[in-house]
Amino acid sequence: MNERVFPSRRNRVWLEGGIVYKQILPQPGGPDPVQTAQAEFDALRRLSAGGVPVPKPLGLDGGLLAMEYIQGVTLVEAIERAETEGGLLAAETLAERLAQWFASFYAACPGGVCRGDVNGRNFLLTPDDRLYGVDFEVLPPGRKETDLGRLTAFALTYDPPRTAYKQRLSQALTRRFTELFGLDPAAVHAEHERELAAMRLRRAKNDKTPT
């Protein structure tokens, strides 16, 4: 059987026959996998119907979700390529792609819902530079300032951290999101610093974990 397995910390995700399958696995003390899969299926259906670039949901069987395959690289890989190969995607262009994706996302969601998990591995950039969002197990309540603060924290700290490209990307994201959504700069800064502190705690915890 010809299949391609995608990296995932919590679930099993693979491509088979041109379709992506995501098996939600039980987590200690976590929610019911069937309910989690249903929540993601419903979120994808709502977002797709609202014109948000996400994989189209194709089917659901218990904790197993089937969805459209989107060919592309993660946002993390796109940033790395832009820095190492040079001139492929300007930081300002990438910031605009992200801002427009979030504009469509907020328009399709009820008020008070934020993206939550803005890790760059949850965004795919296609060969024609279209941006898609993936992984919608949870759409938490929250503010747009939280999304932007966390997004800029992640963008700045991918290895190697705080390069000139990453700083331009962070600045362009802040400028464009503020223009589009009228965000509170102090709240964005507070969320940015909170996420950086959380990253330091996670890193320290991982460093102490026996290998």
Secondary structure, 3 states (H helix, E strand, C coil): CCEEEECCCCCEEEEECCEEEEECCCCCCCCCHHHHHHHHHHHHHHHHHCCCCCCCEEEEECCEEEEECCCCEEHHHHHHHHHHHCCCCCHHHHHHHHHHHHHHHHHHCCCCECCCCCCHHHEEECCCCCEEECCCCCCCECCHHHHHHHHHHHHHHCCCCCCHHHHHHHHHHHHHHHHHHCCCHHHHHHHHHHHHHHHHHHHHHHHHCCC
